[in-house]
Amino acid sequence: MPFETNQKPTAEKTRKVLLVDGDNDRYRRKERAGLLQQEGFRVFPVLKIDHARARCKPGAFDLVAVIPGENAELAMEFCDEVRRNNPQQQILLVSGSNHTLPDRDYLVSSWEDLMKKTRPASNADASPTVSSQKSLTAA
């Protein structure tokens, strides 16, 4: 007798993202999480770096996306720590226009750039799914 489950078969594995969003505006945080869900991610949002450290174990997430909020240096330290613990981890840190940070391979300048990098190669040049993406860059 075959084994049956209630789960629907999926064509591909759902990608998981740890979204560390330090933005004080909860509506922007919710909208960013929704945009990542539209790209096929299962989103695990956290507000504080300490909470992210507790959840970010090697292999737990396909992507760690960081919106630094007010403390960009702490966010970069977190990303460097994740990279040391798991060199293969895909990390994207939105530097924003109001932060001057040292160059790292995981820095992106805006939320729109982050979204472009999360899309599969075949969709990378597609237009944004929501016209308000530029307004979602961390303040």
C-alpha positions in Angstrom: 0.0 0.0 0.0 1.5 3.4 -1.0 2.3 6.0 1.6 -0.2 9.0 1.4 0.3 12.5 2.7 -1.9 15.6 2.8 0.8 17.7 1.2 0.5 18.7 -2.4 3.5 17.7 -4.5 5.6 20.7 -5.6 7.6 21.0 -8.8 10.5 22.6 -7.0 11.6 23.2 -3.4 10.4 26.4 -1.8 13.3 28.7 -1.1 13.6 30.0 2.5 14.7 33.5 3.3 15.6 35.0 6.7 14.5 38.7 6.3 16.3 40.8 8.9 14.4 44.1 8.5 15.4 46.9 10.9 13.0 49.4 9.3 10.8 51.1 11.9 7.9 51.2 9.5 6.0 47.9 9.9 4.0 48.4 6.7 7.1 48.6 4.6 8.5 45.5 6.4 5.2 43.6 5.6 5.3 44.8 2.0 8.9 43.7 1.5 8.1 40.2 3.0 5.1 40.0 0.6 7.3 40.8 -2.4 9.7 38.1 -1.4 6.8 35.7 -1.1 5.7 36.6 -4.6 9.2 35.6 -5.8 8.6 32.1 -4.3 10.3 32.5 -0.9 9.0 31.3 2.4 9.8 34.3 4.5 11.0 34.2 8.1 11.0 37.9 9.2 13.0 39.2 12.2 13.4 42.7 13.4 16.6 42.5 15.5 20.0 41.2 14.7 20.1 39.3 17.9 17.0 37.3 16.9 18.6 36.7 13.5 21.8 35.3 15.1 19.7 32.8 17.0 17.9 31.6 13.9 20.6 31.7 11.3 22.2 28.3 11.4 24.3 26.9 8.4 22.0 25.4 5.8 18.8 26.8 7.4 18.1 29.4 4.7 18.7 29.8 1.0 19.1 33.6 1.5 19.7 36.0 4.3 18.4 39.4 3.3 19.3 42.3 5.6 17.7 45.8 5.7 19.9 47.5 8.3 17.6 50.2 9.6 19.5 52.6 11.9 22.6 50.5 12.7 24.2 49.6 9.4 27.6 48.7 11.1 25.9 46.1 13.3 24.1 44.7 10.2 27.4 44.4 8.4 29.1 42.7 11.4 26.2 40.2 11.4 26.6 39.5 7.6 30.4 39.1 8.1 29.7 36.6 10.9 27.3 34.6 8.8 29.8 34.5 6.0 32.5 33.2 8.4 30.2 30.5 9.7 28.9 29.5 6.3 31.0 30.7 3.3 28.4 29.4 0.8 25.4 31.3 2.4 23.8 33.7 -0.1 23.6 37.1 1.7 22.2 40.4 0.5 22.6 43.6 2.5 20.8 46.7 1.3 23.3 49.6 2.0 20.8 52.4 1.1 21.9 55.9 0.2 22.3 57.1 3.8 24.9 54.5 4.8 28.6 54.5 3.9 29.8 50.9 4.3 33.0 49.2 3.3 32.7 47.2 0.1 31.5 43.6 0.4 30.3 41.1 -2.3 26.9 40.9 -0.7 26.1 44.7 -0.7 23.3 45.9 -2.9 22.4 49.6 -3.2 18.6 49.3 -3.1 15.6 47.1 -2.4 15.1 46.9 -6.2 18.6 45.6 -6.7 18.0 43.0 -4.0 14.8 41.8 -5.7 16.6 41.5 -9.1 19.3 39.3 -7.5 16.6 37.0 -5.9 15.0 36.2 -9.2 16.0 33.2 -11.2 18.3 34.0 -14.1 15.5 33.7 -16.7 13.5 36.4 -14.9 16.4 38.6 -13.7 15.6 41.3 -16.3 11.9 41.3 -15.8 10.2 44.4 -14.7 9.4 44.8 -10.9 6.2 43.1 -9.9 5.1 46.1 -7.8 5.7 49.6 -8.9 6.4 50.8 -5.3 9.6 48.8 -4.9 11.8 51.8 -5.0 10.0 53.3 -2.1 10.7 50.2 0.0 14.4 51.0 0.3 15.3 51.3 4.0 14.9 54.8 5.3 
